């Protein structure tokens, strides 16, 4: 599966390259949420909402189709890039505030 964020419309999407099927869900922040940076840790998809003030980190579980959202403490820095570490944590590049953040995901050792 290929996961993507639709910045302009405020959606999280999944594309199946084998079948061509596309499934989209509206981001919890709505049409102005401006989802951007995205990464996956196992089956869980993480992304940021850059339209929210302060920005938010969103967790999506494809199995339950449930979203969880947290405020990013740095506030106004758009997360353009996000990556998972080998142990399942997240590194966020906070471009608007010239910082890098480490998100320690509970349950990862």
N, C-alpha and C positions, 0 to 999 in steps of 0.2 A: 504494500500500500504506500501511496505517496500522500503525505499530509501537507496542507498548505493553509496560509492565512490570506483572506481577501481583505486587504487594507481598505479599499474604497467602499465596500458594502458592509463590512463588519461581520464576516463569517469565518468559521473554521471549516475546511473542506477535506474530503478524502477522495482520492482518485485511485481506482483499481486498474493498473495498466494491462492486466490480463483480459478483463471484460470491457473496459472502457466506462464502467459505471462510476458515477460521481454522486457523493452524498455530502450535503452541506448542513451545518447547524449555525444558527445566529449566535454570535458571541454574547456572553452574559451582559456586557456593557451596551449592547444595542448597535444600531447602525452607525453611530459616531464613535464607536470604541476604537477603531483603527488598529486592528490586530497586526502585529509585525513579527518580531523575532520568534522563532519556533525551534523546538527540539523535542526529542522523545527519549524516555528512559524506560526501556522494555515496552510494554504495551501502552504506557501513559504518555499523553501528548501535553506538552507545556508550551505556552506562548505568552506574549505580553500584549496588553491593550495600551497603545500609545496615545489614544484620544482621551483616556481617563486622566483626571487630575486629582491626586497624583496617579502616575501609571500603576497598572496592576499586573500581577503574575497570575495566569490562569492555568489550572490543571483540568484536563479532560480525560475521563476514563471511557474508552470506546466500548467496554463490556457493559457498563451500566448507563452510558450516555449522560453521565452527570458531570457538571462543572463545579469547580471550587475556585474562589478568587481571593487573592491577598494583595494588599497595598505594597508597592515597592518603596522602601523607606527613603531612598534618595529623591523621590518625588517626581521631578519633571524631565528626567533624562530618557529619551526614546531608546528602547532596547531594540536596536537594529539587528544585533547578532546575539545568539544564544547557543550554547552547546552543552551536551551532557558529558560529564567526566566518566572515566571507566568504572567508578564505584556508584554511579547513578545520581550524583549531585548535578547542579547546574551552574554554569558560569554565564553571567550576563554582561554585555558591553553597554554601559549607560552613556550614550554619546553626548547627551545634552549637559551632563555634569562632569564629564571626563573622569569617570570611575569605572571600575570593574567590580562586580559583585559575585560572591559565592553563595549559592543557596544550598544549604544542607538539607536534603530531603530525608524526613524521618523514616526510619526503617532501613536505611542504607548503611552498610558497615564498611 
